[in-house]
Amino acid sequence: MLTVLNPFDKHQPFPPVDKALREPNGLLAMGGCLSPERLCNAYRHGIFPWFGENEPILWWSPDPRLVLRPERVKVSRSLGKRLRRGEFAFTHDVCFADVVEACAGPRSMVAGTWITADMKRAYRRLYEQGSAHSFEAWREGELVGGLYGVALGRVFFGESMFHRATDASKAAFAHACGRLAEWGYALIDCQVHTQHLASLGAGEIPRREFVHLLEAYCEQAAAPGAWQPSREDIR
């Protein structure tokens, strides 16, 4: 039976992730709240929220898990050419709310969004307390791509990305991987398989292995200076 969480107890433990359903893959619990405490506790244990408008909060821990070592990101020949030409400028944490809003926007072949108003507020709170972050790609002063996620220890938990120009989200992701590697991050959680992320080098590992990696890396500190204010020029 699916565990129902208490919405008034933000410190309530989650059930063990091996109790998650096989179908739908990874559904673990429902209810609770989106407080910073509960969200950080979820990510620390390999769990993330994913639900639609007018649905209860649903918590997931799929098996297998899609992950990427930031230093192993794959850059295609065409993307490499764009990066070498300096087609994009990059920043981080410059316009977090704008990135989340763009990620929540309509997409071709997809109806609705899982980034509800409640989710936007929840991640803005995480950003304000220093746990959530964004990476931005700019072209001629316009925000054309980016991604956001949650950082705990040496793990970055990616949540969503967007693009308004060809290769802009891939460019932002490649830039993010470079910065995260510089800052000592060991792992990027990409959640579930997509062809887009697989093309960038992400691969699946068993959930049990993923949880073991979190136990190690979430307790380790990133390099000094990580997430210092962006100094890149937006051009």
Secondary structure, 3 states (H helix, E strand, C coil): CCEEECCCCCCCCCCCHHHCCCCCCCEEEEECCCCHHHHHHHHHCCCEECCCCCCCCEEECCCCEEEECHHHCCCCHHHHHHHHCCCCEEEECCCHHHHHHHHCCCECCECCCCCCHHHHHHHHHHHHCCCEEEEEEEECCEEEEEEEEEEECCEEEEEEEEECCCCHHHHHHHHHHHHHHHCCCCEEEEECCCHHHHHCCCEEECHHHHHHHHHHHCCCCCCCCCCCCCCCCCC
